[in-house]
Amino acid sequence: MPIQPTGTRQSILEALKREGPLAIAQLAERLGMSGEAVRQQLVQLQREGWIEAMHERAAARHSGRPAARYRLTQAGDHVFPKHYDALTVAVLDAVSAELGPEALDRILASLTEVRARQWEPRLAGKSVRERVEVLRGVYEGQDPFMDAEEVPGGFRLVEHNCPFLNVALERPALCSTTVSLLSRLLGFEVVREERFQSGDGRCAFRVLMDKPRAADAPLFQRERKN
């Protein structure tokens, strides 16, 4: 996604956020701009995926062509502040407080199981080396910030851009789902050698090839600090 709009284009997004879908003439009136100037900005915003056009067929009977109004796309709506991180932390805390830490662990185990079932078909028949490479996308498909490398005694996955960082900094137990998931999918013990929480600026997951995962190992375990 391109850099977040600023200036006039940000003002257009704010108008659409406040009032909902608007036509070029309506935006021009609210922003004190010419219709052509607004149209040029809308073309760019639409090209970059921040807005989309709505063509109202009912109006076409009067003008001969659809009347277009513009609205925010999902990406455009996310330009404005959201508090998903705070909500997630609050939910985790509420589960632990109301049902106990064991209940939270069961929920995290369930999340791990769901993710494992999604990944296992993609990894079937692959070597450990091939699995490690595929699992570069464990957080996000085609993740440009995850590196896979072979190191003495095994492999390592290094994530430079944790998409759950704000929550993970507050409640590190969430990170145990990734450690447990990688161990389950690779069949070997996995440890985090570096952590965002420790100020390392990245998370590094080492696959210990000399420590096969036990067949009866719990699906989810809170990671031990190395």
N, C-alpha and C positions, 0 to 999 in steps of 0.2 A: 504494500500500500504506500502511495506517495506520502511525502511530508504533510502533516496536518495543515489545512488552509489557514491563512491569516488575512488580516485587512478586510477588504471588501468581500472576499469569498467567505471569510468567517462570519461576516455580518449577514450574508445570505443564508448560511446554515442556521444561524441564530433565529432569523425570521421564520424559517421553515419549522424549526423546533418549537417556537412559541405558538405559531398560528396554524400549523399543518400545511397541506399542499396549497401552493400559490401559483398564479400565472405570472408571466413576465411583467405585464402591466401592473399587477398588484405589488410585485417586488420593487419595480421602478418607483412607484409612488411612495412606498415605505422607506426606501433608501435614498430618495431624492436623486435618482440617476435616470439617464435616458434608457429607453427600452433596449436599444442596440447594445449599450454598455452592459446591461444586465444579461442580455442574451449571450454575449461573449464569455462572461464569467460562468454562466450556466453550462455552456458547452464544455469548458475546461473541468468544471466540477463533475459533470456527468462522465466525461472521459476517464477521470481518475477514480470513479466509483463511489463518490460521496453522495450523489443524488440520482434520481431516476425520474423520467417523464411519465405522467399519467395522461392518456388521451381519452377524453370523454366523448363518446360517440353521440350522446344526446345533443350536444352542442353543435355537432357537425351539420345537422339539418339546417341550421341558420347560416353558417359561415361557408359551407361547402367542404370543410375539412375539419378533422378533430381539433378541439381546443386542448392545448397542453397545459397541465399544471405540473409542478415539480414538488417532489417530496424527498425526504432523507432515505437513503438506503440503511441497511443495518450497520454498515461501516460508518456512515455519516452520523448515525445516532450515537455511536461510541466515541465520537469526538467530545461529547459532553460527559461530565463526571459520573462515574459509576462506583458503587461501593460493594462490589461482589466479594472482595477480599475480606472486608470487615464482617460481612454476613457469614462467610464460610468459617471464619475464626469463631464467631458467636455460636454457630450451629455445633461445631466441634466441642466447644466448651459446655454447651447446654446438654449434649449427649453424655459427656463425661460426668457432669454434675448431677443430672437427673437419674441416669441409669448405671453410672459407675464406669471406671476406666476399662473394665473388661468388656463392657458393651461397645465402647468406642473401638477397641481392638477387633471385636467381631465385625463391626461395620467396615473397618479398614481392610480386614481379611476378605470380606465380601467384594469390596471394590477391586482388590487384587485378583480375586478369582474371575471376575467379569473381564478384566483386562487380559488375563492369561488366556481365557477361552477365545478372545478375539485374535490374539497373536499366534496361538499354537498352529493353526492351519497354514499360516504364512511361513512358518519355520520348519514344517515337517520335511524330513529328508535332507536337511542342510547340515553341514559340518558346523562345529563350534565357531570357526573363523567366519563362515558365511552368516551364521546367526548374529554374531556380534556386529557385522556390517549392516545387516537389515535393521537391527535394534538401534541404529543411529536415529531412527524415527520414533523411538519409544515415547517421546513427549509430543512430537509433532511431525507429520509426514514430511519427508524431504527437508529435515531440519538442517539449515546451513550452519548452525552453531554447535552441533554435536560432532565430535571427532571420535573415530575408532582407531586404535593403534595396538600393535603387538608389543608386549613388554616382557622382560624376563619372568618366566613362571606363569605366563598367561596373556590376557588381553586387558585393555582399559578403554572405557568410554568416558569422554570428557565433555560435559555440557557447560557452555559458556553463557547461556541465556535461559535460565529456568523460567518457564512460563507461569509457575506458581510461587514465585519468589516471595512475594509479600506475605502470603499465608505460611510458607515454609519457614520464614524467619521467625514468625510468631509461634508456630506450632510444628516443630521439627518432626514430630511423629508422622506427619504426612509423607515425609521423604522415605520412611521405612517401607511404604507400599512399593516404591520404585526398586529399592534394594531387594525386597522379597520377590517382586515380579521378575527381575533380571535373573535371580538365582533359580527360580522355578523354570524359566524359559531356557536357560543355558545349561542347567544341570550341575552347576558348581557354586560354591560359596562366593558371594559377592560382598565386597566391603567398600565403603566410601573413604577414600584416602584424603580427599580434599573436600571442603564444604563452603558454600556461600555463608553459612551461619558462623563459620570460624574466620571469616574475612579473607578467604582464599580467592574470591572473585570468580569461582567456578566450582562445579562438583565433579569429582573424578571417581568413577566406579571401577574397581579392579576385580577382574575375574580370576579366582585362584584355582588354577587347573590341577593343583595337587590336593584339592579338597572337594571331592565330589559331594553334591547335595545328597543327604540321606533320604532314602525312600520314604521314611516316616516323618520327615521334617515338617513342622507346621507350615501351612501356606503363608502365614504372615507372622513375622517376628519384628519386634522393635530392634532397630540396629544397635549394636554395641559400638561405642566410640573407640576407635583404634588409637 
